[in-house]
Amino acid sequence: MEKPLTQTVPQFEVVTDIEVFLSLQQEWEELWQAAQGTPFQLFRYCLHVLREVAIPTGASLCCIVGRKGGRMIFAWPLIRYREYLWMTVRPLAPDTSEPSDVLVAAGEDADSLVSAGWSALVSSGGIDIINLPMVRQDSALHRFLLRPKRLSRGERRVIGVARLMQYRTWAEYRGTLADSFRKRQDYDRRRLLKAGDTKFFSAPDNPSGAAYVQTMLAWKNQWAARVGAVGDFFKEPYQNFLRKIAADPSFGQSFRVFVLTLNGEAIAVNLVAISTGVVVGMQTAYDPAYAKYTPGSLLLEYVLEWAFENRRDVDFGSGDSKYKSNWTGGLGYMCTDFRIGVSRWGRTAFAARALQRHYESLPLRIASGPVGRALKIRRGKKADGPPSPRMRET
């Protein structure tokens, strides 16, 4: 006897009410286990983002949920917020430095579920732009977004990864590092050991881990004040979020705090997420008073060695800082930052931005064109001629 159609065709809903979202926790966790999700897709993680970051900054929940036969098979946690004159949707994450992806139950057709989830999102109305940073190129979401007439703007980038699991020993991997960099690490480590009692360790469970995260945030804020850095990370909602996840015992081993101490005092802290087969870097900082020892780099090497011993690669996350290439050798995976206009008003944002870029680049294009070359020749002739009376006076 065939099953009713309603049991075989996925049904989608857009969850905007927090109480309804809270009721999803058990089936969300079951889906997360079946889909082998990342720590950033854990229900508790999403809930912390919603409470500590999204709501305090004026955003609202916009979570796409799909079920088949009453069982949750799809989840796409998103938030809706006002971006200047446009209503924008982006992943339910503390900022745009985390990857965009969906949870799909094992054995289900991810491509068709992403397509149906997208239709549910767009048809919910009131959305001008969908902002999806760091979509992996090997994902169903990336394949869908590349369909004709879907893309408004996409910027590719490489996320650095230390492929530790392709090496048999830690010494073998370390031997692939540039000689100058490896020798500098050894030199700084010897200097630090001479300075006093040095310890590298993974912080014990809360509240110790949370206290070290608080210290890391203090260093970050000092650095920002010194160099004039700005951004969401230096704002209270984001920092409160980090403090809360570091203090939440329900995460178990999903997040870990690594610490370097000198004579019992922390001088570097590194917060990471522990996923299947990979350690993902989140935030790190060091005490500027000990900068001459490069404590952040020394602690990072300890994190990499821990990852190797626990059979994991290391994903360095967003950003193209030079230090990452020292450890990755330029290896990584490709992803794309997508911004899609889904309404006429949303598409005007891209038209306005294109016009702005056109006029911003106009002086450069003129300078490199025939008019610019003629002006350069003319200025060159004047420079080679006799000095002006004003020049002779000086």
C-alpha positions in Angstrom: 0.0 0.0 0.0 1.5 3.4 -1.0 2.1 6.1 1.5 0.0 9.2 1.3 1.6 12.0 -0.7 1.9 14.2 2.3 4.2 11.7 4.0 6.6 11.5 1.1 6.8 15.1 -0.1 8.8 17.4 2.3 6.9 20.2 4.0 8.6 23.5 4.8 7.9 26.2 7.3 9.6 29.5 8.2 10.0 29.7 12.0 10.1 33.2 13.3 8.8 32.7 16.9 11.4 32.0 19.6 9.1 29.7 21.5 8.5 27.6 18.4 12.3 27.5 17.8 12.9 26.3 21.4 10.5 23.4 20.8 12.7 22.2 18.0 15.7 21.4 20.2 15.3 17.6 20.5 14.6 16.9 16.8 17.2 19.4 15.8 19.8 17.6 17.8 18.8 14.3 16.3 19.1 15.8 12.8 22.5 17.3 13.7 23.8 13.9 14.8 22.5 12.2 11.6 23.9 15.0 9.4 27.3 15.1 11.2 26.9 18.8 11.5 29.5 21.3 12.6 29.7 22.9 16.1 28.3 26.1 14.5 25.1 24.2 13.6 24.5 23.0 17.2 21.1 24.0 18.5 22.6 25.5 21.7 25.1 27.5 19.6 22.4 28.9 17.4 20.3 29.7 20.5 23.2 31.7 22.0 23.7 33.6 18.8 20.0 34.5 18.8 19.9 35.6 22.4 23.3 37.3 22.8 23.8 38.8 19.3 20.9 38.8 17.0 18.1 40.1 19.2 20.2 42.7 21.1 21.3 44.1 17.7 17.7 44.3 16.3 17.6 41.2 14.2 14.8 38.6 14.2 14.7 34.8 13.7 14.1 33.4 10.2 14.7 29.7 10.4 13.7 27.3 7.5 12.7 23.9 8.7 11.7 20.9 6.4 10.0 17.7 7.4 9.0 14.5 5.7 6.6 12.1 7.3 6.7 14.3 10.4 10.5 13.9 10.8 12.8 16.9 10.5 15.2 16.4 7.6 16.3 20.0 6.8 17.2 23.0 8.9 18.6 26.3 7.8 19.1 28.8 10.7 18.9 32.4 9.5 18.2 35.9 10.8 16.5 38.9 9.2 17.8 42.4 9.8 17.7 45.9 8.3 20.8 46.8 6.4 20.5 50.6 5.5 17.3 50.7 3.4 17.1 47.0 2.7 15.8 44.0 4.6 18.6 41.4 4.6 18.8 37.7 5.6 22.0 36.0 6.6 23.0 32.9 8.6 22.2 32.7 12.3 25.9 33.4 13.3 27.6 36.0 15.5 29.1 37.7 12.4 29.9 36.9 8.7 33.1 35.1 9.4 31.4 31.7 9.8 30.5 29.4 6.9 27.0 29.3 5.4 25.5 25.8 5.2 22.4 23.8 5.8 21.6 20.6 7.8 20.3 17.8 5.7 19.5 14.3 7.0 21.6 11.5 5.8 20.2 9.7 2.7 18.1 12.7 1.6 18.5 14.6 -1.7 20.4 17.7 -0.5 20.1 19.5 -3.8 16.3 19.3 -4.0 15.9 20.2 -0.3 18.1 23.3 -0.7 15.9 24.3 -3.7 12.7 23.8 -1.8 14.1 25.6 1.3 15.1 28.5 -0.8 11.6 28.8 -2.3 10.1 28.7 1.2 12.5 31.5 2.3 11.9 33.8 -0.7 8.1 33.2 -0.7 7.9 34.2 3.0 8.2 37.8 1.7 9.7 41.0 3.2 13.3 40.2 2.0 15.4 42.3 -0.3 18.8 40.7 -0.1 20.2 37.4 1.0 23.8 37.5 2.3 25.5 34.1 2.4 29.2 34.3 3.3 31.7 31.5 2.9 29.6 28.9 1.0 31.9 26.0 0.2 32.2 25.2 -3.5 31.6 21.5 -2.8 28.2 22.0 -1.1 24.7 21.7 -2.4 24.0 25.3 -1.4 26.9 26.5 -3.6 25.6 24.4 -6.6 22.2 25.9 -6.2 23.4 29.5 -5.9 25.3 29.3 -9.2 22.2 28.6 -11.2 21.5 31.0 -14.0 20.0 34.4 -13.0 20.6 33.5 -9.3 23.7 35.4 -8.6 23.8 39.1 -8.0 27.4 39.2 -6.6 29.9 36.5 -5.7 33.4 36.8 -4.4 35.7 33.8 -4.2 38.3 33.2 -1.6 40.5 30.4 -0.2 40.2 29.3 3.4 43.5 28.1 4.6 43.8 24.5 6.0 46.8 22.7 7.5 46.4 19.2 6.0 47.9 17.4 9.0 46.4 14.0 8.3 48.4 13.5 5.2 51.6 13.2 7.3 52.6 10.1 9.3 54.4 12.0 12.1 54.3 15.5 13.6 58.0 15.9 12.8 57.3 15.1 9.1 54.7 17.8 8.9 56.9 20.3 10.8 59.7 19.6 8.4 57.6 21.0 5.5 57.5 24.4 7.1 59.9 27.1 5.8 63.3 26.9 7.4 63.3 30.5 8.5 59.9 30.2 10.1 60.6 27.0 11.8 63.9 28.3 13.2 62.2 31.4 14.4 59.6 29.3 16.3 62.4 27.3 17.9 64.3 30.4 18.9 61.3 32.1 20.4 60.4 29.0 22.3 63.9 28.7 23.8 63.8 32.4 24.9 60.4 31.9 26.5 61.6 28.8 28.4 64.5 30.8 29.8 62.1 33.5 30.9 60.4 31.3 33.5 58.0 28.4 34.1 56.2 27.9 30.8 53.1 25.7 30.2 50.9 24.9 27.2 47.6 23.2 28.0 43.9 22.9 27.1 41.9 24.7 29.7 39.7 22.5 32.0 36.0 22.7 31.8 34.1 25.8 32.9 34.4 28.2 34.6 38.2 28.2 34.0 37.8 28.3 30.2 35.4 31.2 30.4 37.8 33.1 32.6 40.6 32.7 30.0 38.2 33.8 27.2 37.5 37.0 29.3 41.3 37.6 29.5 41.5 37.1 25.7 38.8 39.7 25.1 40.6 42.2 27.4 43.7 41.9 25.2 41.7 42.2 22.1 40.1 45.4 23.3 43.4 46.9 24.4 44.8 46.2 20.9 41.7 47.7 19.2 42.0 50.9 21.3 45.7 51.2 20.5 45.3 50.8 16.7 41.8 52.2 16.3 40.3 48.9 15.1 36.5 48.7 14.8 34.0 46.0 14.0 31.4 43.7 15.5 33.9 41.6 17.4 34.8 44.6 19.6 31.1 45.2 20.5 29.5 43.9 23.6 26.9 41.6 22.0 29.6 39.5 20.3 32.0 39.4 23.2 29.1 38.5 25.6 28.3 35.6 23.2 31.8 34.3 23.4 31.7 34.5 27.2 28.4 32.6 27.2 29.5 29.7 24.9 32.7 29.3 26.9 30.7 29.0 30.1 28.0 26.7 28.7 28.8 23.1 29.9 26.3 21.6 27.4 28.8 21.9 24.6 31.0 19.2 26.0 34.1 19.1 23.8 32.7 21.0 20.8 34.6 24.1 21.9 38.0 24.2 23.5 40.3 26.9 25.0 44.0 26.5 24.7 46.3 28.5 27.0 50.0 29.4 27.3 51.2 30.6 30.7 54.4 32.1 32.0 55.0 31.7 35.7 51.4 30.9 36.2 50.0 33.9 34.3 48.2 33.5 30.9 50.1 35.2 28.1 48.2 33.7 25.1 44.7 32.2 24.6 43.2 30.4 21.6 39.5 29.5 21.2 38.7 26.8 18.7 35.8 24.6 17.6 36.2 20.8 17.4 34.5 19.2 14.5 34.6 15.8 12.8 38.1 15.5 11.4 39.0 19.2 11.8 39.8 21.9 14.4 38.4 25.3 13.4 40.1 28.5 14.6 37.7 31.0 16.1 39.6 33.7 18.1 43.0 34.2 19.6 45.0 36.9 21.4 48.1 37.4 23.5 49.4 39.7 26.2 51.2 42.6 24.4 53.7 42.8 27.2 55.2 39.5 26.0 55.0 40.2 22.2 58.8 39.7 21.8 58.3 36.0 22.5 55.5 35.6 19.8 53.3 33.8 22.3 50.4 33.6 20.0 52.4 31.8 17.3 53.9 29.4 19.9 50.5 28.6 21.3 49.1 28.0 17.7 51.8 25.4 17.1 50.7 23.6 20.3 47.1 23.7 19.0 48.2 22.2 15.7 50.2 19.5 17.4 47.2 18.7 19.6 45.0 18.4 16.4 47.6 16.1 14.8 47.6 13.8 17.8 43.8 13.8 17.8 43.6 13.0 14.0 42.3 16.3 12.8 43.3 18.9 10.2 43.2 22.6 11.2 40.9 25.1 9.4 42.2 28.6 9.9 38.8 30.3 9.1 38.2 33.6 7.3 40.9 36.2 6.8 44.1 36.2 4.7 46.7 37.0 7.4 50.2 36.0 6.4 50.8 33.9 9.4 48.2 31.4 8.1 50.2 30.6 5.0 53.2 29.8 7.2 51.2 26.8 8.5 49.1 25.8 5.5 51.6 26.2 2.7 48.9 27.9 0.7 46.6 24.9 0.9 42.8 25.1 1.6 39.4 25.0 0.1 37.5 27.4 -2.1 34.3 29.2 -1.0 32.2 32.0 -2.3 30.6 35.0 -0.5 27.2 35.4 -2.1 24.9 38.5 -2.1 21.6 37.9 -3.9 18.9 40.5 -4.6 15.5 38.8 -4.4 13.3 41.8 -4.8 13.3 44.8 -7.2 14.3 47.0 -4.3 17.1 44.7 -3.4 18.5 44.6 -6.9 18.7 48.4 -6.9 21.3 48.0 -4.1 23.6 46.2 -6.5 22.9 48.6 -9.3 23.7 51.5 -7.0 26.9 49.8 -5.8 28.0 49.1 -9.4 27.5 52.8 -10.2 29.5 53.8 -7.2 32.4 51.5 -8.1 32.3 52.8 -11.7 32.7 56.4 -10.6 35.3 55.5 -7.9 37.5 53.8 -10.5 36.9 56.6 -13.1 40.1 58.7 -12.1 42.2 55.6 -12.3 40.8 54.6 -15.7 41.3 58.1 -17.1 44.9 58.1 -15.8 45.7 54.8 -17.5 43.9 55.8 -20.8 45.1 58.1 -23.7 44.1 61.3 -21.9 46.1 60.3 -18.8 49.1 59.4 -20.9 48.9 62.7 -22.8 48.8 64.6 -19.5 51.9 62.6 -18.2 53.8 63.5 -21.3 52.9 67.1 -21.0 53.9 67.2 -17.4 57.2 65.5 -18.2 58.0 68.1 -20.8 57.4 70.9 -18.3 59.6 69.2 -15.8 62.5 69.0 -18.3 62.2 72.7 -19.4 63.7 75.8 -17.7 62.5 76.4 -14.1 59.8 78.9 -13.6 60.5 82.3 -11.9 58.9 80.9 -8.7 61.3 78.0 -8.7 64.3 80.3 -9.2 63.3 82.4 -6.3 63.3 79.4 -4.0 
